Amino acid sequence: MVDRLGDGLDRAAEQAFTCPIPKSAQARMKYLVKQLKGAKAMAQVFGVSQPTVERYVAGRFKQPRKDPAARMEREVRRRWQPQVRASAKRKAASTDGIVVSTRPRFGYTAAPGSTDDARVRDITQALAPHWAQRLFAARDEGADERQLLDIAAQGLGEHYFRDNGRRAHDLQVEFTDVEDIEISL
């Protein structure tokens, strides 16, 4: 399973960035060298030689191959504007909450006589701040995709299916076969 919900949480926090990440390979490598406090440390993280890192910093390597370019972008995104990212997460976890837009298959465990057939649904639902807090905390602690989906299913169950405790009290929601999921703050 692709790490879609985890990636969605990261992309949602990136929406708060106040300036774009560096575009060129040289600018990205300079940023990473500065963050890691030296070309030697960057070379170890990136899995290349120190002279290769120095060539990127000097601008002699301008167009990295596809794989190194993707790794460079991923590393820059992971480290870019950590205070802005943390502030966006705090705001979502304390006051704003998050919005989940998804297309999964939902199954149910409910009282006898009700339908429990799983079916695909398109859902866009705002979740309360405590669900954002749980999702971000789990992501920061290294939770896998299944654990993140379980938390999202609990939040969607509470808000969408049980209407914050106003109906379907005993309904247990199962979140499977996620075709698409987007998170926004």
C-alpha positions in Angstrom: 0.0 0.0 0.0 1.3 3.4 -0.9 1.8 5.8 2.0 -1.0 8.0 0.7 -2.5 9.3 4.0 0.9 10.0 5.5 1.9 11.8 2.3 -1.4 13.7 2.4 -0.6 14.9 5.9 2.8 16.2 4.8 1.3 17.9 1.7 -1.3 19.6 3.9 1.3 21.0 6.2 3.3 22.2 3.1 0.3 24.3 2.1 1.3 26.7 4.9 4.8 27.4 3.5 5.4 31.1 3.1 7.8 30.8 0.2 8.5 28.0 -2.4 11.2 25.4 -1.9 14.4 25.9 -4.0 13.9 24.9 -7.6 17.4 24.3 -9.0 19.6 21.3 -8.0 22.3 23.8 -6.9 19.9 25.7 -4.6 18.5 22.5 -3.2 21.9 21.1 -2.5 23.2 24.3 -0.9 20.1 24.3 1.4 20.7 20.6 2.3 24.4 21.1 2.9 23.6 24.1 5.2 20.9 22.1 7.1 23.2 19.1 7.6 26.2 21.3 8.4 28.6 20.2 5.7 29.1 18.5 2.4 30.4 15.3 4.1 27.3 14.8 6.1 25.1 15.5 3.1 27.1 13.0 1.0 26.5 10.3 3.6 22.7 11.0 3.8 22.4 11.2 0.0 24.7 8.2 -0.7 27.1 10.0 -3.0 30.7 11.2 -2.7 31.6 14.5 -1.1 33.1 15.8 -4.4 29.7 15.1 -6.1 27.9 17.2 -3.4 30.5 19.9 -3.9 29.9 19.9 -7.7 26.2 20.4 -7.1 26.9 23.3 -4.7 29.3 24.9 -7.2 26.7 24.6 -10.0 28.8 22.2 -12.2 26.1 19.5 -12.0 22.9 21.2 -13.1 20.5 18.4 -14.2 20.6 15.4 -11.8 19.1 12.1 -13.0 15.5 11.4 -12.1 16.1 9.3 -9.0 18.7 11.7 -7.3 16.5 14.7 -8.3 13.5 13.1 -6.6 15.5 12.3 -3.5 16.9 15.8 -3.3 13.4 17.3 -3.6 12.0 14.9 -1.0 14.8 15.8 1.5 14.4 19.5 0.9 10.6 19.3 1.4 11.1 17.3 4.6 13.3 20.0 6.1 11.8 23.2 4.6 10.3 25.7 6.9 10.0 23.5 10.0 8.6 26.3 12.2 5.9 27.2 9.6 5.0 23.5 9.3 4.9 23.1 13.1 2.7 26.2 13.4 0.2 24.8 10.8 0.0 21.5 12.6 -0.5 23.2 16.0 -3.3 25.4 14.6 -5.0 22.4 13.0 -4.7 20.3 16.2 -6.0 23.1 18.4 -8.6 25.2 16.6 -9.1 24.5 12.9 -9.1 20.7 12.4 -8.6 19.2 9.0 -10.7 18.3 6.0 -10.5 14.8 4.6 -11.6 14.2 1.0 -11.6 10.5 0.2 -13.0 7.7 -2.0 -12.8 4.5 0.0 -14.9 1.4 0.5 -16.7 1.5 3.8 -18.0 -1.5 5.6 -20.1 -1.5 8.7 -20.7 -3.6 11.8 -24.2 -2.5 13.0 -27.3 -3.7 14.7 -29.1 -6.7 13.1 -31.5 -5.8 10.3 -29.3 -2.9 9.0 -27.2 -3.1 5.9 -23.6 -3.9 6.4 -22.6 -4.3 2.8 -19.4 -2.4 2.0 -19.7 0.2 -0.7 -17.5 2.9 -2.3 -18.4 6.5 -1.2 -17.0 9.9 -2.0 -16.7 11.8 1.2 -15.5 15.3 2.1 -15.7 15.8 5.8 -14.2 18.3 8.3 -12.8 16.6 11.3 -12.4 18.2 14.7 -9.0 19.4 15.9 -8.5 16.3 18.2 -8.5 14.1 15.1 -5.9 16.3 13.4 -3.8 16.1 16.6 -4.1 12.3 16.7 -3.2 12.0 13.0 -0.2 14.3 13.2 1.1 12.8 16.4 0.8 9.3 15.0 2.6 10.4 11.8 5.4 12.0 13.8 5.8 8.8 15.9 6.2 6.7 12.8 2.8 5.1 12.4 2.3 3.1 9.3 -0.4 3.7 6.7 -2.8 1.2 8.2 -2.7 2.9 11.6 -3.2 6.3 10.1 -6.2 5.0 8.1 -7.7 3.5 11.3 -7.5 6.9 13.0 -9.1 8.6 9.9 -11.8 5.9 9.9 -12.6 6.6 13.5 -12.8 10.3 12.8 -15.0 9.8 9.7 -17.2 7.4 11.7 -17.7 9.9 14.4 -18.4 12.9 12.2 -19.9 11.6 9.0 -21.7 8.4 10.0 -22.6 8.9 13.6 -23.1 12.7 13.2 -21.1 13.5 16.4 -23.1 11.0 18.5 -26.6 12.0 17.3 -27.3 8.7 15.4 -26.0 5.2 14.8 -24.3 4.9 18.2 -23.2 1.3 17.8 -22.0 1.6 14.2 -18.4 0.5 13.8 -16.8 1.8 10.5 -14.2 -0.1 8.5 -12.1 1.9 6.0 -10.7 -0.3 3.2 -9.7 -0.1 -0.5 -8.9 3.6 -0.4 -8.8 4.8 -4.0 -7.9 8.4 -3.2 -7.4 10.6 -0.1 -6.6 14.3 0.2 -6.0 16.3 3.4 -6.3 20.0 3.8 -5.9 22.3 6.8 
